[in-house]
């Protein structure tokens, strides 16, 4: 029985590709291996799993830093609003919560439609 030689995967290259925002499928393609091979190696080689995790974490940090820079520059109002909603949801939330107490009695709500045709 002939077995295939084990493909050597460079963890540093995996980390770099992940840090540049590549998905696992894209990383496998760049390495010239199948997605299944990368998945299997991720399970049986801790260095590959760590490289993927560290690379993806680095990519997230880069995007977070970019979002922050866009938010504080004042040139992208959407980034500013998004950042505030994520970081200070108690102050920057589109939803309002109203607590109603009824001291045990049923609460009655009446909707009045004042719009006239």
PyMOL commands that set and color helices and strands:
alter all, ss='L'
color gray80, all
select helices_A, chain A and resi 11-19+24-31+35-44+46-73+77-87
alter helices_A, ss='H'
color red, helices_A
deselect
rebuild
show_as cartoon
